[in-house]
């Protein structure tokens, strides 16, 4: 399922949701189904390295480090 950015005109909040092709997204704040899909922005490259470090640390804590190389895994 792809991750999309949505704006809710009823409560004026923005959110990211995983939405399947046949699903109708629902606002997590107010329950409205009138969400408008927004164009998602890609994170700047400078932030990707810092974000990857955080994701790897979280994956290691949760035991989901199987997709990282052995040098990236904590032993």
C-alpha positions in Angstrom: 0.0 0.0 0.0 1.4 3.4 -0.9 1.8 6.2 1.6 -0.1 9.4 0.7 -0.4 12.9 2.2 -4.0 14.1 2.7 -5.6 17.4 3.9 -8.9 17.3 5.6 -11.0 20.4 4.8 -13.4 19.7 7.7 -10.9 19.9 10.5 -8.1 21.6 8.5 -5.4 19.0 9.4 -2.8 17.3 7.3 -1.9 13.6 7.7 0.0 10.7 6.0 -2.0 7.5 5.5 -1.3 4.1 4.0 -4.1 3.6 1.5 -4.9 0.7 -0.8 -6.2 1.2 -4.3 -9.8 0.3 -3.4 -9.9 2.0 0.0 -11.5 5.4 0.9 -9.3 7.3 3.3 -10.8 8.5 6.6 -9.4 11.5 8.6 -7.9 10.1 11.8 -8.9 13.4 13.6 -12.5 13.9 12.7 -13.6 10.8 10.7 -14.4 12.7 7.6 -14.1 11.0 4.2 -13.7 14.2 2.3 -9.9 14.1 2.3 -7.9 15.8 -0.5 -4.8 14.0 -1.7 -1.7 16.3 -1.6 1.5 16.1 -3.5 4.1 14.5 -1.2 7.5 16.0 -0.8 10.7 14.0 -0.7 13.0 14.6 2.3 16.2 16.6 1.5 19.2 14.3 1.1 20.9 15.9 4.1 18.1 14.6 6.3 18.0 11.1 4.8 21.2 10.0 6.5 20.0 11.2 9.9 16.6 9.6 9.4 18.2 6.3 8.3 20.3 6.3 11.5 17.1 6.7 13.6 15.3 4.0 11.6 18.2 1.6 12.0 18.4 2.2 15.7 14.6 1.6 16.1 14.7 -1.5 13.9 17.6 -2.9 16.0 15.7 -2.2 19.2 12.6 -4.0 17.8 14.6 -6.9 16.4 13.8 -6.0 12.8 17.4 -5.5 11.6 17.4 -8.4 9.0 17.4 -6.0 6.1 20.6 -4.3 7.2 24.1 -5.6 6.5 26.0 -7.4 9.3 28.2 -4.3 9.8 25.1 -2.2 10.5 23.6 -4.7 13.0 24.3 -4.5 16.7 25.9 -7.6 18.0 
